[in-house]
Amino acid sequence: MRVITGPATTHRRPARVSAALVALAVLLTATACVGRTSSTTADDGSRIIRFLHSQPTGTFAEAIKLFEARHPGVRVEEQPVPFDDLNAQVQARVGAQDSSIDVFAADPPRVPSQASRGFLVDVSDDAEAIRQGVVGPALDSVSWGGKVWAYPLWTSSSFLFYNRDLLAKAGVRPPGPAAADRLTWEQVAEQGRAAQRAGARYGFGFDQVDRYFQLQPLLASAGAGDGLTGPDGLTPDVDNAGWKRVMDWYAGLHSSRLSPRGIDPQQMPDVFSSGQLAYFVGGPGRIGQFTKAEGLNWGIAPHPYFAGGKQVTPTDSWAVGVSAYSAHPKDAREFARFLSLDSAGALATTGKQTLPPANKVAYERYVQQTVSNGGDSVKGFKELLSHELDTTAHHRPRSVGYVDFETTINKTFSDIRNGADVPEALRAAQDRLGGLLQRYRDLEPSEGP
């Protein structure tokens, strides 16, 4: 296996890709540490499969090793890029029909947009295998227009992590791990402030701060809506009373310094693992990191909800799609299937990135390993995760305009966290989305977006 750390130069400007995305792709190319050749075969004649994703280098090393052992004559090369750059790379490179990308990580709500642009291979003939082989509603997350476009890789949820020592100093009894122990957001804020008064630097914080994945459940719990409406999911609805109410609450977390302001999302887990944060909302992928954190005395509880509102958790995680322009489509699809539908391949993807695999057999083994490694800190993890996936999981919107929506809303969340006026920020987002999404509605059905 060889790891490629830099992206390729695009062959031509892709249709309907914004100038900003093209510029970003060019910038990433210019600053790449290691380039790639356009060859799709190795010197020894092996067929090269290139896998574009945004996980840390080596995340898929063990899975690739197993796959290559079973498939002599095929070599897989990882091409990791930063999380925030992945979708720009897919747009620019696959959109340019770059045949050197064979498989790429696909964020489920972006699947409709990528499928409609012709980026993905239709894998509907594997629909039943996916239905039988993966957990929860994972098949729905990779389906659009009556067809299946990717293979579920991981699934996800979100928990309330807590620092036992900081809560003890404040005289706060930690919440239990059962679904019946779920706190309200109002309780979390109140107890977080008590922890601050007792010496905690911060009372509460989100993992993916300012990201729609993490904040959508707040809006859904409050009955504010997902922000996109209409049969095609192309009508923005973010400038309503519910969104304003939730965003006022969110702004208050940061203006009061209950939650840290101005911290990058990648830094938030370290704020918790270093003992500065009483409560932390994040996914199961953080369990491995917290288990290894020296001196951290922690536990998990159910994801909170607003008093009187619905109990909602985020769900879905990365899938793997086969590029419609792959030079080796059969090998590429076999590799994607291996990561998703082969239990050994799926489990091998969780060694470094400890998200639950979507594969049913691998999922059970992952849960057993997590409980064994985490000890008392993850008491009740198995039952809680299963309950959330079955009961409270809430998908992000399915829309060909989701990319524009998420990009705009994440920026709006960031502005609000850092002091922007809530009504003005949401009004501006509503206006901008109205223009961005109109272009999709204006297209003839035969054209695609």
Secondary structure, DSSP 8 states (H G I E B T S, - for coil): -EE--S----SS--TT--HHHHHHHHHHHHH-SS---S-SB-TTS-EEEEEEE-S-TTTTHHHHHHHHHHSTTEEEEEEE--GGGHHHHIIIIITTT-TT--EEEE-GGGHHHHHHTT-B---GGGHHHHHHHB-TTHHHHTEETTEE-SEE-B----EEEEEHHHHHHTT-----SSGGG--BHHHHHHHHHHHHHTT-SEEEEETTTT-HHHHHHHHHHTT---SEESTTS-EE--SSHHHHHHHHHHHHHHHTTSS-SS--GGGHHHHHHTT-EEEEEE-GGGHHHHHHSTT--EEEEE--B-TTS---EE----EEEEBTT-SSHHHHHHHHHHHHH-HHHHHHTTTTS---BSBHHHHHHHHHHHHHHHGGGGTTHHHHHHHIIIIIEE-----TTHHHHHHHHHHHHHHHHTT--HHHHHHHHHHHHHHHHHHHHHS-TTT--
